[in-house]
């Protein structure tokens, strides 16, 4: 999966800035600042893992999901947003 994720940023960058005209500078600045989200995600995922404390005790979130498995909901949400953006771009640009 990581191999395919490597081409996402330039693809999203190009699609997002298409037809922006004079506002392309502002749009590109916003896209570059969005990279900070990639730096925050490991910290947020680690904080979910720390819910159980410092030891190896496996805390169950919602009563049945181990905290390690539950922490992967954060990347799932991010990749769902990327998938939605790709699908909406596909429909908007009528790509065949």
Residue pairs with C-beta under 8 A, 6 or more apart in sequence:
8 82
12 31
12 82
12 85
13 28
13 31
15 89
15 93
16 27
16 31
17 24
17 27
17 28
17 31
20 27
37 78
41 74
41 75
41 78
44 74
45 71
45 72
45 74
45 75
46 71
48 67
48 70
48 71
48 74
49 67
49 68
49 71
51 59
51 61
51 67
52 58
52 59
52 67
53 59
58 66
58 67
58 68
59 66
59 67
60 66
60 67
61 67
61 70
62 70
89 95
